[in-house]
Amino acid sequence: MPILAPPALIFFCNSVLFISLFTRLPSIQASMQVNKATLGLALLGGALGTVLALPIAGKINNWLSPRRTAALSLMILSFVMPLLAMVPYAGFVACFVFFAFIRTMLDVAQNMISTGIEQSSGVKVLSRSHGFWSVGLLLGTMASSWAAGQGITPVGHLAAIGVFVFVCALVVLRITPEMSSLTVARSSGNTPTFIRPTRGILLVALMLFGLAIIEGAIYDWGMFLIRERITTDPARAGLLFAFFTIGMGVTRLSGDWLREIFRPAILLRASAVSVALGLGIILNFENEWLAAIALALIGCGVAFNYPLAVSTIISMRSVNSPAENLAALSMVMLIATIGIPPLLGSVAELYGITTSFVAILPLTLLAFFMAPVSEGRGLQRDENVGQETR
């Protein structure tokens, strides 16, 4: 069995679960009979679930082992999926918090498995594993489009996805190697409860913020934008959304090659221009082909954002370890973006979904002007700063 198979399958299933839910969100909203502002408040539960899980995710993985945590998380999520389309609004909020809580456990497990395989085998698999996230987004979107076109209800669709993921979880349990005792020991050491963000981390977060907000808005509200501006047919809307995942996937798969040719700042500025151009097209034209091109441009644009931020953090000189700095960056981004989904939902309800996306278009300028941070600009002063609170 190729050593890439276990993490690739986990990343793939994780993204299929994620995109299957969000592409059926307009139908779920209609069945709950709530407006966009109310749905936006429910999506706030995702941040709550993540906040609750972050302090214990590492401990749970060390206790159960990443292999068992990943398989068990997939099994639990396979049962939660159809519930999200069955329950009334209050139940949806509770299930969504739980969904985010378990997915955080899964996120930690999948990355620990990938890095554990790299440490034990010497073969790099992390980047390719993340590539299977994009593959899952594409195939999950196309499956959602087909299901909607066939008139399959969200409950039936998400139940089928749950069965598929449950079977995959059994495969994960069988083929995933246990991490070495050395790897577990390293991951379970004296880690700080809270890492105080340094100036450098805040600069990287500011660089990341603009395109991260736009990427999240596409996931949360992109289907609403397509169905209200471009086509009311859920199947065609799903196919159009697939162009976003295609753009992201193609860019990430060619990312290593592009990074060898172009400097990080050039790539990030090109990403910002690509996203701005894509948003400009889809907000000004209602043609399906132009919408497909626009969504592909947005997907291409957001693909480099997080990888470049991670690369910047890892190469940054600091008294904290790269893992600790990444944890601090994740917490800063979570706090910075926590209120965005309900805010965009409220704007959409009051002024229309188009206005929500017009409001976030200027954020591309933030990424454009902060791009030099990706090459270490302004991070030199971070070397002797960054003590952690334990």
Secondary structure, DSSP 8 states (H G I E B T S, - for coil): --TTHHHHHHHHHHHHHHHHHHHTHHHHHHHHT--HHHHHHHHHHHHHHHHHHHHHHHHHHHHH-HHHHHHHHHHHHHHHHHHHHHS-HHHHHHHHHHHHHHHHHHHHHHHHHHHHHHHHH----HHHHHHHHHHHHHHHHHHHHHHHHTT--HHHHHHHHHHHHHHHHHHHHHH-----HHHHHHHTSS--SB----HHHHHHHHHHHHHHHHHHHHHHHHHHHHHHHT-S-HHHHHHHHHHHHHHHHHHHHTHHHHHHHS-HHHHHHHHHHHHHHHHHHHHH---HHHHHHHHHHHHHHHHTHHHHHHHHHHHS--SS-HHHHHHHHHHHHHHHHTTHHHHHHHHHHHH-HHHHHHHHTTHHHHHHHHGGGGGTTT-GGGTT----B-
